[in-house]
Amino acid sequence: MSKQNSATLAGWTGRWVFLDEPSGSKSDDHPNEIPRTKSSKPIKRHPDFFFDNTLVATEIGTALFNVHKYQLAKSKVFLNMLNMPKPDGDNPKEGSSPEPPIRLEGVSALDLAALLRVLYASQFSGDQLTPEASLIIPAFRLTNMLNFSKLRAHLLPLAE
């Protein structure tokens, strides 16, 4: 059984089709493919625009941040933290929720906010955007400390 519904968005017209069929199960053989019904081919996740929407809680002083994991994974330091095994028992993994967050010592909340503004501003641009001058030095400082190598290479000429 199918139902059709038209939708118009900013001059574009589309049609939605809802099928009452199970979607199948995920294959471990092809983790980037999303299985579909038996009669269709599996679809693949877009390499640039299929985001991991997992959030990671980070505490700096009295400030709590909840940031996309894929952004933090651009840092070798964060990547190592994120890949640590889950603790034994019922204790949640650090950063998996605001209780318990990943705690960073020796980092300013203002500096992390500057770094995140630069990371998120450049997210959808093939060419890195030039960040506001007030963000460059704090963001560059943390790219060194937390080993965001690509972003550090972009910010280095701007910081000089």
C-alpha positions in Angstrom: 0.0 0.0 0.0 1.4 3.4 -0.8 0.3 7.0 0.0 1.4 10.0 -2.0 1.7 13.5 -0.7 2.9 16.6 -2.7 5.3 19.1 -1.1 6.4 22.5 -2.4 9.5 24.2 -1.0 10.9 27.5 -2.4 9.7 26.8 -6.0 10.6 23.1 -6.0 7.9 20.5 -6.1 8.4 17.0 -4.9 6.4 13.9 -4.2 6.7 11.6 -1.2 5.9 8.0 -1.5 5.4 5.9 1.7 5.7 2.2 1.4 4.5 -0.2 4.1 7.5 -2.5 3.7 10.3 -3.4 6.2 13.6 -1.6 5.4 15.8 -4.7 5.8 18.8 -5.0 8.1 22.2 -3.3 8.1 25.0 -5.3 6.6 28.3 -5.6 8.5 30.0 -6.4 5.1 29.4 -2.8 3.8 29.2 -0.4 6.7 28.7 2.7 4.4 25.8 1.2 2.7 22.2 1.5 4.0 20.2 -1.6 3.1 16.9 -1.2 1.4 14.1 -3.5 0.4 15.1 -6.8 -1.3 14.2 -5.5 -4.7 16.4 -2.4 -4.7 20.1 -1.7 -4.4 21.6 -0.5 -1.2 22.3 3.3 -1.0 25.7 4.6 0.1 26.3 7.4 2.5 27.6 10.5 0.9 31.3 11.0 1.8 30.9 14.7 2.6 27.3 15.1 3.7 26.4 12.2 5.9 27.2 13.5 9.3 27.7 11.6 12.5 25.3 13.5 14.7 26.8 12.0 17.9 27.4 14.8 20.4 30.3 14.9 22.8 30.0 16.8 26.1 33.1 18.8 27.1 33.6 20.8 30.3 36.0 23.7 30.6 35.9 25.4 34.0 32.2 26.3 34.5 31.3 26.1 30.7 29.8 23.0 29.2 30.0 22.4 25.5 28.0 19.8 23.5 29.9 19.4 20.1 29.5 17.1 17.1 31.9 14.1 17.5 33.0 14.4 13.8 34.3 17.9 14.5 36.3 16.9 17.5 37.6 13.8 15.7 39.6 16.1 13.5 42.0 16.5 16.5 44.4 13.6 17.2 44.1 14.4 20.9 40.3 14.2 20.9 40.3 11.2 18.6 42.5 9.3 21.1 40.0 10.3 23.9 37.0 9.3 21.9 38.5 5.9 21.0 39.2 4.9 24.6 37.3 1.9 25.8 34.1 2.3 27.8 34.7 1.9 31.5 33.6 -1.4 33.2 30.2 -1.6 34.8 27.3 0.8 34.3 29.5 4.0 34.1 28.9 5.9 30.9 31.9 6.8 28.7 33.3 10.3 29.3 31.7 12.8 26.9 28.8 10.5 26.0 26.6 12.9 28.0 26.9 15.9 30.2 27.4 13.5 33.1 30.3 12.8 32.9 31.8 15.2 30.3 35.3 15.2 29.0 37.1 17.7 31.2 39.9 19.8 29.7 42.4 21.4 32.0 44.6 24.4 31.0 42.2 25.5 28.3 40.1 28.6 28.2 36.4 28.3 27.4 36.7 31.4 25.3 39.6 29.8 23.3 37.5 26.6 22.7 34.5 28.7 21.6 36.8 30.5 19.1 38.1 27.2 17.8 34.6 25.8 17.4 33.5 28.9 15.6 36.3 28.4 13.1 35.6 24.7 12.8 31.9 25.1 12.2 32.3 28.1 9.8 34.6 26.1 7.5 32.5 22.9 7.7 30.6 23.3 4.4 33.3 25.1 2.4 35.8 23.4 0.2 37.9 26.5 0.6 38.6 27.4 4.2 37.1 30.7 5.0 39.2 33.4 6.6 38.0 33.7 10.2 37.5 36.9 12.1 40.8 38.3 13.4 39.7 37.9 17.0 39.3 34.2 16.5 42.6 33.4 14.8 45.1 33.4 17.7 42.9 31.6 20.3 41.9 29.0 17.7 45.5 28.6 16.5 46.6 28.1 20.1 44.2 25.2 20.5 44.9 23.7 17.1 48.5 23.2 18.4 47.6 22.0 21.8 44.9 19.5 20.6 46.6 18.6 17.3 44.0 19.8 14.7 46.7 19.4 12.0 44.7 20.5 8.9 43.1 23.5 10.7 46.5 24.5 12.1 48.0 24.5 8.6 45.2 26.8 7.4 45.5 29.2 10.4 49.3 29.4 10.5 49.7 32.0 7.8 46.8 34.0 9.3 48.4 33.9 12.8 51.7 35.3 11.7 
